[in-house]
Amino acid sequence: MQDPHGKYVKRLNLPSFSEKTDDLKGSIRDDFDNIQELLDDSAFLNLFAAFENIAFRLVGTTTGEIRRIVKKDVSVQYPYFRCRESFIKDQNDIQNIRSLFALLENKINEDLYKKLYSIREHRNYIAHGKRPDVGQACNFPIHYVYITLSEILNIIKETD
């Protein structure tokens, strides 16, 4: 892709490409720091999006299977027997990250839940333009975020 007039580069708000400066090396260093931050934020958002995608797919599989089991295997006539499936959460009941967190809150240990909460807050902070009134920044390295989210997915997948 060609960008002869630098219009795409200028969108990154990198001073060394858009204005003259006396300290070109310092400006370029700052530009690379800004680019690294953009890359880190993008990696973080993509990792969290992948986590959400897998977690919600598992919710759909689980709710469908539970509904099938209840419909097929519950044969004893209990009160509300005819509407027994209404007591099961539907995939539509768990369609945002807040409802997923409510589902996990008492199912994972408190320390892991706090980490997940901090990760979600950082996701909100980045996704909403790093506004201080939306979310909160955290300094977890990306590999730490990956390990934490993977651990939570493994807990969700556990069958015991």
C-alpha positions in Angstrom: 0.0 0.0 0.0 1.4 3.4 -1.0 0.9 6.5 1.1 2.8 9.2 -0.8 1.3 12.1 1.1 1.5 10.4 4.5 -2.2 10.7 5.2 -2.4 7.2 6.8 0.7 7.8 8.9 -0.6 11.2 10.0 -3.7 9.5 11.5 -1.4 7.9 14.1 -0.6 11.4 15.4 3.1 10.8 15.2 4.8 14.2 15.4 8.0 13.3 13.5 5.9 12.7 10.4 3.7 15.8 10.7 5.8 18.6 12.0 9.4 19.8 12.1 11.3 19.2 15.3 14.8 20.0 16.6 15.1 16.6 18.3 14.4 14.2 15.5 15.8 11.1 17.3 13.8 11.8 20.4 10.7 12.4 18.3 11.2 9.1 16.5 11.8 7.3 19.8 8.5 8.8 21.1 6.8 7.7 17.8 8.0 4.2 18.3 6.8 4.2 21.9 3.4 5.4 20.6 3.3 2.6 18.0 4.3 0.0 20.6 1.4 1.2 22.8 -1.0 0.9 19.9 0.2 -2.6 19.1 -0.1 -3.6 22.8 -3.6 -2.2 23.0 -4.6 -4.0 19.8 -3.1 -7.3 21.0 -4.9 -6.9 24.3 -8.3 -6.2 22.6 -7.9 -9.1 20.2 -7.0 -11.5 23.0 -10.0 -10.4 25.1 -12.3 -10.6 22.0 -11.1 -14.2 21.4 -11.8 -15.0 25.1 -15.3 -13.6 24.8 -15.9 -15.5 21.5 -14.9 -18.8 23.1 -16.7 -18.2 26.4 -20.0 -17.3 24.7 -19.8 -20.2 22.3 -19.4 -22.5 25.3 -22.4 -20.8 27.0 -24.6 -21.7 23.9 -23.4 -25.3 23.8 -24.0 -25.7 27.6 -27.5 -24.1 27.7 -28.6 -26.2 24.7 -27.3 -29.4 26.3 -28.8 -28.7 29.7 -32.2 -27.9 28.1 -32.0 -31.2 26.1 -31.1 -33.2 29.3 -33.9 -31.6 31.3 -36.5 -32.2 28.6 -35.5 -35.8 28.0 -34.4 -37.1 31.4 -36.6 -35.4 34.0 -39.6 -37.6 34.2 -40.8 -37.1 37.7 -43.8 -34.8 38.0 -42.6 -31.8 40.1 -44.5 -28.5 40.6 -44.0 -26.5 37.4 -43.1 -29.7 35.6 -44.6 -28.6 32.3 -42.6 -25.4 32.3 -39.4 -27.0 33.7 -37.3 -25.7 30.7 -38.2 -22.1 31.7 -36.0 -22.5 34.8 -32.9 -22.8 32.5 -31.0 -19.8 31.4 -31.1 -19.3 27.7 -28.1 -18.3 25.6 -29.9 -14.9 25.1 -29.9 -14.5 28.9 -26.1 -14.5 28.8 -25.3 -12.2 25.9 -22.9 -9.6 27.3 -19.8 -9.8 29.4 -21.5 -8.5 32.5 -23.9 -11.5 32.5 -21.0 -13.8 31.9 -19.2 -12.3 34.9 -22.3 -12.8 37.0 -22.3 -16.5 36.0 -18.6 -16.9 36.9 -18.6 -14.8 40.0 -19.0 -17.7 42.5 -17.6 -20.4 40.3 -14.0 -19.3 40.2 -11.8 -18.4 43.2 -11.8 -14.8 44.3 -8.2 -14.1 43.3 -8.9 -15.3 39.7 -12.2 -13.4 39.6 -10.4 -10.1 40.7 -7.8 -10.6 37.9 -10.6 -11.2 35.4 -12.3 -8.1 36.6 -9.1 -6.0 36.2 -8.6 -7.4 32.7 -12.2 -6.5 31.8 -11.8 -3.0 33.2 -8.6 -2.5 31.2 -10.5 -3.7 28.1 -13.2 -1.2 28.7 -10.5 1.5 29.3 -8.8 0.8 25.9 -12.0 0.2 24.0 -13.6 3.5 25.1 -10.6 5.7 24.2 -8.8 5.5 27.5 -11.3 7.8 29.2 -10.8 7.7 33.0 -14.5 7.5 33.6 -14.8 4.2 31.7 -12.7 1.3 32.9 -9.3 1.4 34.6 -5.9 0.8 33.2 -3.9 -2.2 34.5 -0.3 -3.1 33.8 -0.6 -6.8 33.3 1.8 -8.1 30.6 0.0 -9.7 27.7 1.3 -13.2 28.5 -0.2 -12.8 32.0 -3.5 -11.9 30.5 -3.3 -14.8 28.2 -2.5 -17.2 31.0 -5.4 -15.8 33.2 -8.0 -16.0 30.4 -6.9 -19.5 29.4 -7.2 -20.6 33.0 -10.7 -19.3 33.2 -11.7 -21.0 29.9 -10.2 -24.2 31.3 -12.4 -23.9 34.4 -15.5 -23.2 32.2 -14.7 -26.4 30.2 -14.2 -28.6 33.3 -16.8 -31.3 33.5 -16.5 -32.4 37.1 
